[in-house]
Amino acid sequence: MEDMNILAFFLSYPSLPIDAPEDVSEEAIKKGDEFRSYIWGEKGIDVFLKSLSYVDYGKDLKRILFQFYIMPCDFERIHIKEIEQYRKKEKAIGIPIIVERSFFQFSETERRKFLVSSMLSKFNLLGNVVKNKKLDTNMTKLVHDFTCKLDAFV
């Protein structure tokens, strides 16, 4: 059976130098695992958004991949774009979001609000791509449905 979800998620754990001390490495893994729970955990954002099917928004865009980069190193950071190119063959687009160290100092509610607001702000960039590439994606409906689904998340 084909995956109909229009939204998908990717997570990049914090980058570390090869010679990072064990405690630094363990802390990076801990932060990655902690963030991961906000995406795929029992009450993660994925749970709330699974029912958003690409067939409800048009034929030109099947997958929006939100790519979360947790505390990327400087080298990684310079290669992360605001939004990636639309991949016509796959009918997909990647949307990177950088998660800074400060995220882990936020309260539970602030963390959830950060995720929602970060994703919503990227929808503005996506709307520009949809317009420029003349895609048939109904961004107004997508943003509305996204916001409604995440009322319970925040």
Backbone as ProteinMPNN parsed JSONL, in Angstrom:
{"seq_chain_A": "MEDMNILAFFLSYPSLPIDAPEDVSEEAIKKGDEFRSYIWGEKGIDVFLKSLSYVDYGKDLKRILFQFYIMPCDFERIHIKEIEQYRKKEKAIGIPIIVERSFFQFSETERRKFLVSSMLSKFNLLGNVVKNKKLDTNMTKLVHDFTCKLDAFV", "coords_chain_A": {"N_chain_A": [[0.836, -1.19, 0.0], [0.523, 2.196, -0.836], [2.147, 4.988, 0.671], [0.341, 7.66, 1.701], [0.678, 10.022, 2.996], [1.239, 13.489, 2.992], [3.107, 14.876, 4.381], [6.333, 14.3, 5.688], [9.106, 13.286, 7.751], [12.487, 13.943, 8.655], [15.419, 13.44, 10.531], [18.397, 14.771, 11.736], [20.897, 13.984, 13.832], [22.919, 15.747, 16.336], [26.012, 17.014, 15.085], [29.312, 15.795, 15.487], [32.808, 16.063, 16.213], [35.251, 13.62, 15.166], [36.909, 12.919, 17.254], [35.498, 13.435, 19.579], [34.862, 13.637, 23.062], [33.573, 10.942, 25.119], [31.467, 11.674, 26.858], [30.454, 13.972, 25.652], [29.583, 12.931, 23.25], [27.599, 11.168, 24.184], [25.809, 13.033, 25.246], [25.0, 14.372, 22.926], [23.648, 12.308, 21.594], [21.624, 11.896, 23.426], [20.247, 14.35, 23.255], [19.416, 14.229, 20.597], [17.738, 11.95, 20.692], [15.834, 12.907, 22.466], [14.714, 15.041, 21.012], [13.71, 13.587, 18.889], [11.514, 12.304, 20.01], [9.596, 14.277, 19.925], [8.864, 14.272, 17.344], [8.316, 11.574, 16.414], [7.342, 10.333, 18.662], [5.022, 9.027, 21.161], [3.188, 11.103, 21.526], [3.952, 12.633, 19.434], [4.532, 14.95, 16.712], [4.108, 13.761, 14.254], [2.095, 11.893, 14.697], [-0.185, 13.466, 14.846], [-0.352, 14.475, 12.293], [-0.545, 12.473, 10.396], [-2.854, 11.909, 8.931], [-3.027, 13.729, 6.877], [-3.357, 13.706, 3.629], [-1.802, 13.611, 0.455], [-3.464, 13.592, -1.786], [-5.562, 15.246, -1.235], [-4.776, 17.821, -1.751], [-3.865, 18.41, -4.281], [-2.191, 17.411, -7.386], [0.457, 17.76, -7.996], [2.325, 17.752, -5.925], [3.523, 15.43, -3.822], [4.99, 14.85, -1.557], [6.199, 16.458, 1.253], [9.05, 16.982, 2.831], [10.07, 17.511, 5.946], [13.059, 18.439, 7.276], [14.887, 18.091, 10.008], [17.61, 19.521, 11.531], [19.635, 19.033, 14.106], [21.41, 21.092, 16.112], [23.55, 21.685, 14.112], [26.927, 21.41, 12.851], [29.28, 23.999, 11.91], [30.174, 23.567, 9.271], [28.175, 21.903, 8.194], [26.007, 23.613, 8.501], [26.445, 25.723, 6.653], [25.721, 24.539, 4.315], [23.061, 24.029, 4.414], [20.04, 24.785, 3.044], [17.434, 27.318, 2.78], [15.102, 26.329, 1.7], [14.673, 23.449, -0.274], [15.143, 22.52, -3.755], [12.297, 21.897, -5.801], [11.495, 18.63, -6.608], [10.628, 17.379, -9.443], [10.278, 14.836, -10.654], [9.942, 13.135, -8.448], [7.929, 14.451, -7.257], [8.26, 16.038, -4.965], [9.57, 17.883, -2.142], [12.142, 19.154, -0.078], [12.369, 20.51, 3.172], [14.393, 22.175, 5.158], [14.99, 22.594, 8.672], [16.618, 24.21, 11.212], [17.582, 23.237, 14.401], [18.421, 24.746, 17.222], [20.698, 24.779, 20.054], [19.393, 26.099, 22.099], [16.754, 25.237, 22.009], [16.526, 23.076, 23.725], [16.46, 24.212, 26.163], [14.016, 25.259, 26.43], [10.628, 25.192, 27.708], [8.305, 22.42, 27.827], [5.925, 23.157, 26.455], [6.842, 25.419, 25.044], [8.669, 24.205, 23.35], [7.022, 22.65, 21.706], [5.507, 24.676, 20.533], [7.539, 25.978, 19.153], [8.192, 24.042, 17.199], [5.799, 23.947, 15.665], [5.539, 26.662, 14.844], [7.928, 27.006, 13.425], [7.61, 25.208, 11.313], [5.288, 26.251, 10.134], [6.238, 28.761, 9.297], [7.937, 27.978, 7.271], [6.128, 27.107, 5.422], [5.401, 29.405, 4.112], [7.599, 29.891, 2.423], [7.396, 27.575, 0.91], [4.966, 28.055, -0.323], [5.742, 30.053, -2.11], [7.379, 28.567, -3.849], [5.487, 26.804, -4.891], [3.871, 28.624, -6.247], [5.728, 29.811, -8.08], [6.576, 27.577, -9.567], [4.261, 26.868, -10.637], [2.569, 24.887, -9.513], [-0.173, 22.728, -8.689], [-0.912, 22.663, -6.048], [-2.938, 23.163, -3.251], [-2.3, 25.451, -1.191], [-3.517, 27.063, 0.746], [-5.558, 25.471, 1.829], [-3.95, 23.358, 2.767], [-2.317, 24.618, 4.73], [-4.326, 25.449, 6.478], [-5.488, 22.961, 7.278], [-3.234, 21.762, 8.413], [-2.741, 23.518, 10.574], [-5.118, 23.197, 12.062], [-4.969, 20.463, 12.748], [-2.793, 20.524, 14.441], [-3.551, 21.938, 16.664], [-4.162, 20.403, 18.903], [-1.683, 19.372, 19.432], [-0.083, 21.404, 20.458]], "CA_chain_A": [[0.0, 0.0, 0.0], [1.303, 3.424, -0.97], [2.069, 5.968, 1.748], [-0.384, 8.81, 1.165], [0.971, 11.225, 3.791], [1.937, 14.553, 2.27], [4.21, 15.33, 5.231], [7.248, 13.3, 6.214], [10.103, 13.905, 8.619], [13.858, 13.444, 8.69], [16.105, 14.012, 11.683], [19.842, 14.636, 11.769], [21.413, 14.177, 15.195], [24.014, 16.717, 16.385], [27.304, 16.636, 14.505], [30.427, 15.776, 16.443], [34.113, 15.699, 15.637], [35.59, 12.211, 15.333], [37.593, 12.714, 18.533], [34.685, 13.986, 20.671], [34.852, 12.806, 24.274], [32.396, 10.083, 25.253], [30.353, 12.388, 27.498], [29.895, 14.88, 24.643], [28.875, 12.054, 22.324], [26.384, 10.706, 24.867], [24.911, 14.184, 25.351], [24.449, 14.597, 21.584], [22.67, 11.241, 21.362], [20.492, 12.177, 24.325], [19.488, 15.466, 22.676], [18.781, 13.698, 19.392], [16.63, 11.087, 21.107], [14.82, 13.76, 23.073], [14.011, 15.735, 19.93], [13.026, 12.542, 18.12], [10.222, 12.021, 20.644], [8.643, 15.31, 19.513], [8.459, 13.972, 15.973], [7.741, 10.237, 16.265], [6.94, 9.775, 19.944], [3.611, 8.715, 21.402], [2.435, 12.342, 21.298], [4.762, 13.385, 18.484], [3.848, 15.717, 15.679], [3.74, 12.825, 13.191], [0.818, 11.273, 15.074], [-1.26, 14.411, 14.556], [-0.364, 14.864, 10.881], [-0.597, 11.302, 9.517], [-4.055, 11.851, 8.088], [-2.972, 14.71, 5.792], [-3.038, 12.955, 2.423], [-1.474, 14.485, -0.671], [-4.551, 13.644, -2.767], [-6.488, 16.315, -0.839], [-4.199, 19.149, -1.983], [-3.447, 18.564, -5.675], [-1.475, 16.275, -7.967], [1.856, 18.087, -8.294], [3.198, 17.63, -4.755], [3.148, 14.253, -3.038], [5.743, 14.713, -0.307], [6.924, 17.581, 1.851], [9.93, 16.367, 3.821], [10.666, 18.425, 6.917], [14.364, 17.91, 7.657], [15.34, 18.763, 11.217], [19.042, 19.411, 11.799], [19.843, 19.399, 15.501], [22.708, 21.694, 16.409], [24.53, 21.313, 13.08], [28.232, 22.059, 12.914], [29.388, 25.116, 10.966], [30.293, 23.043, 7.915], [26.816, 21.486, 7.795], [25.13, 24.79, 8.507], [26.599, 26.523, 5.436], [25.153, 23.797, 3.195], [21.621, 23.882, 4.612], [19.303, 25.837, 2.346], [16.152, 27.676, 3.389], [14.187, 25.339, 1.137], [15.34, 22.779, -1.382], [14.49, 22.579, -5.054], [11.209, 20.96, -6.061], [11.928, 17.493, -7.415], [9.455, 17.094, -10.276], [10.13, 13.391, -10.86], [9.443, 12.566, -7.194], [6.844, 15.32, -6.771], [8.649, 16.208, -3.561], [10.44, 18.998, -1.777], [12.7, 19.087, 1.265], [12.34, 21.785, 3.891], [15.253, 22.084, 6.333], [14.774, 23.428, 9.856], [17.728, 24.074, 12.151], [17.202, 23.23, 15.819], [19.575, 25.227, 17.984], [20.868, 24.295, 21.418], [18.414, 26.774, 22.965], [15.517, 24.454, 22.016], [16.543, 22.163, 24.864], [16.258, 25.017, 27.371], [12.614, 25.651, 26.429], [9.66, 24.332, 28.388], [7.606, 21.486, 26.935], [5.0, 23.933, 25.615], [7.641, 26.255, 24.14], [9.245, 23.316, 22.334], [5.948, 22.307, 20.772], [5.197, 25.905, 19.782], [8.664, 26.182, 18.238], [8.037, 23.134, 16.056], [4.674, 24.381, 14.844], [5.824, 27.957, 14.208], [9.007, 26.801, 12.448], [7.039, 24.554, 10.142], [4.375, 27.204, 9.494], [7.011, 29.796, 8.601], [8.471, 27.368, 6.051], [5.04, 27.012, 4.448], [5.452, 30.623, 3.292], [8.587, 29.623, 1.368], [6.819, 26.543, 0.058], [3.95, 28.734, -1.133], [6.45, 30.727, -3.2], [7.795, 27.537, -4.804], [4.258, 26.336, -5.543], [3.459, 29.681, -7.178], [6.738, 29.963, -9.138], [6.616, 26.364, -10.392], [2.882, 26.681, -11.125], [2.049, 23.614, -9.025], [-1.599, 22.822, -8.38], [-1.09, 22.431, -4.612], [-3.797, 24.115, -2.55], [-1.561, 25.816, 0.02], [-4.445, 27.606, 1.749], [-6.177, 24.312, 2.489], [-2.904, 22.62, 3.476], [-1.957, 25.361, 5.945], [-5.496, 25.395, 7.364], [-5.583, 21.616, 7.841], [-2.044, 21.606, 9.261], [-2.97, 24.288, 11.8], [-6.199, 22.554, 12.806], [-4.47, 19.185, 13.298], [-1.789, 20.736, 15.486], [-4.111, 22.597, 17.856], [-4.053, 19.455, 20.006], [-0.259, 19.118, 19.691], [0.457, 22.493, 21.275]], "C_chain_A": [[0.878, 1.25, 0.0], [1.079, 4.344, 0.227], [1.466, 7.251, 1.182], [-0.062, 10.112, 1.91], [1.711, 12.256, 2.958], [3.155, 15.026, 3.062], [5.027, 14.146, 5.726], [8.347, 14.038, 6.967], [11.428, 13.16, 8.555], [14.541, 14.144, 9.854], [17.596, 13.723, 11.597], [20.312, 14.963, 13.185], [22.562, 15.19, 15.174], [25.31, 16.155, 15.796], [28.389, 16.726, 15.564], [31.729, 15.495, 15.71], [34.43, 14.241, 15.976], [36.205, 11.92, 16.705], [36.821, 13.294, 19.716], [34.734, 13.053, 21.877], [33.524, 12.042, 24.402], [31.208, 10.822, 25.871], [29.676, 13.364, 26.529], [29.064, 14.078, 23.638], [27.558, 11.57, 22.93], [25.356, 11.824, 24.986], [24.246, 14.477, 23.998], [23.372, 13.552, 21.268], [21.426, 11.476, 22.21], [19.609, 13.291, 23.743], [18.761, 15.016, 21.404], [17.573, 12.839, 19.721], [15.482, 11.898, 21.695], [14.014, 14.488, 21.992], [13.167, 14.747, 19.124], [11.639, 12.257, 18.698], [9.163, 13.06, 20.276], [8.134, 15.076, 18.089], [7.701, 12.638, 15.921], [7.304, 9.601, 17.571], [5.441, 9.537, 20.035], [2.705, 9.922, 21.159], [3.201, 13.256, 20.343], [3.929, 14.008, 17.378], [3.375, 14.819, 14.53], [2.382, 12.178, 13.453], [-0.353, 12.165, 14.661], [-1.422, 14.686, 13.058], [-0.491, 13.703, 9.902], [-1.769, 11.319, 8.549], [-4.058, 12.882, 6.96], [-2.453, 14.009, 4.538], [-2.816, 13.892, 1.241], [-2.617, 14.59, -1.676], [-5.554, 14.758, -2.467], [-6.007, 17.705, -1.238], [-3.757, 19.391, -3.43], [-2.651, 17.364, -6.141], [0.026, 16.516, -8.111], [2.829, 17.904, -7.124], [2.706, 16.487, -3.874], [3.84, 14.2, -1.68], [6.449, 16.007, 0.047], [7.738, 16.976, 2.982], [10.539, 17.445, 4.707], [11.925, 17.756, 7.459], [14.879, 18.706, 8.858], [16.813, 18.461, 11.457], [19.29, 19.928, 13.207], [21.282, 19.861, 15.691], [23.774, 21.322, 15.374], [25.858, 22.047, 13.279], [28.274, 23.15, 11.838], [29.456, 24.641, 9.519], [28.934, 22.612, 7.373], [25.93, 22.698, 7.57], [25.232, 25.586, 7.195], [25.987, 25.831, 4.213], [23.641, 23.579, 3.323], [20.919, 25.075, 3.98], [18.026, 26.172, 3.106], [15.07, 26.696, 2.97], [14.903, 24.72, -0.054], [14.551, 22.958, -2.675], [13.349, 21.554, -5.102], [11.734, 19.867, -6.981], [10.713, 16.965, -8.193], [9.211, 15.591, -10.427], [9.521, 12.709, -9.625], [8.193, 13.281, -6.687], [7.041, 15.593, -5.281], [9.517, 17.444, -3.379], [10.898, 18.804, -0.332], [12.724, 20.469, 1.893], [13.169, 21.656, 5.173], [14.838, 23.055, 7.447], [15.93, 23.15, 10.813], [17.196, 24.188, 13.575], [18.454, 23.575, 16.62], [19.591, 24.629, 19.39], [19.809, 24.876, 22.362], [17.082, 26.026, 23.037], [15.418, 23.626, 23.288], [16.439, 22.889, 26.204], [14.807, 25.474, 27.49], [11.788, 24.702, 27.287], [9.031, 23.404, 27.35], [6.694, 22.235, 25.953], [5.762, 24.779, 24.612], [8.268, 25.413, 23.024], [8.205, 22.972, 21.272], [5.571, 23.517, 19.915], [6.292, 26.21, 18.772], [8.507, 25.309, 16.991], [6.939, 23.617, 15.116], [5.005, 25.686, 14.121], [6.936, 27.84, 13.17], [8.462, 26.192, 11.157], [6.106, 25.509, 9.397], [5.146, 28.28, 8.723], [7.6, 29.252, 7.3], [7.385, 27.184, 4.993], [4.973, 28.266, 3.578], [6.424, 30.45, 2.131], [8.051, 28.583, 0.387], [5.758, 27.15, -0.862], [4.566, 29.459, -2.317], [6.886, 29.734, -4.274], [6.578, 27.048, -5.592], [3.808, 27.347, -6.604], [4.427, 29.774, -8.367], [6.785, 28.773, -10.092], [5.244, 26.033, -10.983], [2.342, 25.29, -10.765], [0.581, 23.795, -8.635], [-1.911, 22.642, -6.891], [-1.898, 23.552, -3.969], [-3.158, 24.441, -1.198], [-2.485, 26.358, 1.113], [-5.085, 26.47, 2.53], [-5.141, 23.538, 3.31], [-2.537, 23.312, 4.779], [-3.104, 25.318, 6.953], [-5.582, 24.034, 8.059], [-4.419, 21.328, 8.793], [-2.275, 22.281, 10.611], [-4.05, 23.636, 12.662], [-5.731, 21.268, 13.477], [-3.537, 19.414, 14.487], [-2.291, 21.534, 16.684], [-3.958, 21.698, 19.081], [-2.589, 19.153, 20.37], [0.332, 20.145, 20.633], [-0.337, 22.576, 22.524]], "O_chain_A": [[1.852, 1.339, 0.747], [-0.037, 4.464, 0.732], [2.036, 7.855, 0.273], [-0.49, 11.187, 1.489], [2.696, 11.934, 2.294], [4.123, 15.519, 2.482], [4.479, 13.12, 6.131], [8.5, 15.253, 6.84], [11.482, 11.938, 8.421], [14.268, 15.313, 10.127], [18.009, 12.579, 11.41], [20.141, 16.083, 13.667], [23.121, 15.464, 14.112], [25.648, 14.987, 15.985], [28.381, 17.612, 16.418], [31.748, 14.777, 14.71], [33.928, 13.703, 16.962], [36.048, 10.827, 17.25], [37.417, 13.612, 20.745], [34.657, 11.832, 21.733], [32.498, 12.453, 23.86], [30.068, 10.618, 25.454], [28.461, 13.554, 26.585], [27.981, 14.501, 23.232], [26.525, 11.567, 22.26], [24.158, 11.581, 24.841], [23.058, 14.796, 23.946], [22.313, 13.886, 20.737], [20.304, 11.274, 21.746], [18.382, 13.185, 23.74], [17.611, 15.393, 21.178], [16.514, 12.977, 19.109], [14.31, 11.609, 21.45], [12.785, 14.542, 22.053], [12.042, 15.055, 18.731], [10.696, 11.998, 17.95], [7.968, 12.765, 20.308], [7.104, 15.618, 17.688], [6.571, 12.585, 15.435], [6.93, 8.428, 17.583], [4.694, 9.815, 19.097], [1.594, 9.78, 20.65], [3.115, 14.481, 20.427], [2.778, 13.636, 17.15], [2.349, 15.097, 13.908], [1.612, 11.945, 12.521], [-1.381, 11.679, 14.188], [-2.497, 15.082, 12.608], [-0.54, 13.927, 8.692], [-1.663, 10.783, 7.446], [-4.995, 12.911, 6.162], [-1.256, 13.754, 4.408], [-3.562, 14.853, 1.054], [-2.722, 15.606, -2.362], [-6.31, 15.167, -3.348], [-6.748, 18.676, -1.082], [-3.313, 20.492, -3.756], [-2.454, 16.41, -5.388], [0.785, 15.571, -8.325], [4.043, 17.904, -7.331], [1.637, 16.555, -3.268], [3.331, 13.574, -0.751], [7.195, 16.571, -0.754], [7.18, 16.511, 3.976], [11.413, 18.197, 4.276], [11.874, 16.663, 8.023], [15.261, 19.868, 8.72], [17.214, 17.303, 11.572], [19.168, 21.125, 13.466], [22.233, 19.115, 15.459], [24.787, 20.713, 15.72], [25.898, 23.158, 13.807], [27.406, 23.209, 10.967], [28.854, 25.254, 8.637], [28.585, 22.918, 6.233], [25.204, 22.79, 6.58], [24.221, 26.067, 6.684], [25.762, 26.475, 3.188], [23.019, 23.004, 2.43], [21.175, 26.225, 4.337], [17.587, 25.41, 3.967], [14.233, 26.287, 3.775], [15.654, 25.397, -0.757], [13.436, 23.48, -2.676], [13.442, 20.479, -4.509], [12.345, 20.152, -8.011], [9.893, 16.212, -7.667], [8.073, 15.13, -10.338], [8.685, 11.815, -9.753], [7.491, 12.784, -5.806], [6.14, 15.41, -4.463], [10.109, 17.967, -4.323], [10.136, 18.35, 0.521], [13.051, 21.462, 1.244], [12.699, 21.093, 6.161], [14.399, 24.176, 7.19], [16.188, 22.002, 11.176], [16.457, 25.116, 13.906], [19.409, 22.802, 16.683], [18.605, 24.048, 19.842], [19.386, 24.215, 23.31], [16.353, 26.163, 24.02], [14.337, 23.492, 23.863], [16.342, 22.254, 27.253], [14.407, 26.012, 28.523], [12.188, 23.57, 27.557], [9.209, 23.589, 26.146], [6.708, 21.958, 24.754], [5.373, 24.854, 23.446], [8.38, 25.869, 21.885], [8.494, 23.006, 20.076], [5.343, 23.386, 18.713], [6.007, 26.652, 17.659], [8.671, 25.784, 15.867], [7.141, 23.686, 13.904], [4.775, 25.802, 12.917], [6.887, 28.511, 12.139], [8.815, 26.614, 10.056], [6.133, 25.57, 8.167], [4.748, 28.662, 7.622], [7.744, 29.995, 6.33], [7.685, 27.112, 3.802], [4.536, 28.198, 2.429], [6.117, 30.813, 0.995], [8.237, 28.706, -0.824], [5.668, 26.795, -2.037], [3.989, 29.482, -3.405], [6.78, 30.018, -5.467], [6.639, 26.899, -6.812], [3.418, 26.972, -7.71], [3.997, 29.812, -9.52], [7.008, 28.945, -11.29], [5.084, 25.061, -11.722], [1.742, 24.608, -11.596], [0.155, 24.897, -8.291], [-3.076, 22.483, -6.526], [-1.583, 24.732, -4.123], [-3.44, 23.789, -0.193], [-2.24, 26.121, 2.296], [-5.145, 26.512, 3.759], [-5.431, 23.111, 4.428], [-2.453, 22.664, 5.822], [-2.871, 25.167, 8.152], [-5.731, 23.963, 9.278], [-4.606, 20.723, 9.849], [-2.033, 21.686, 11.661], [-3.891, 23.541, 13.879], [-6.058, 21.013, 14.636], [-3.491, 18.61, 15.418], [-1.532, 21.78, 17.622], [-3.657, 22.18, 20.173], [-2.301, 18.726, 21.488], [1.142, 19.817, 21.499], [-0.065, 23.425, 23.373]]}, "name": "protein", "num_of_chains": 1, "seq": "MEDMNILAFFLSYPSLPIDAPEDVSEEAIKKGDEFRSYIWGEKGIDVFLKSLSYVDYGKDLKRILFQFYIMPCDFERIHIKEIEQYRKKEKAIGIPIIVERSFFQFSETERRKFLVSSMLSKFNLLGNVVKNKKLDTNMTKLVHDFTCKLDAFV"}
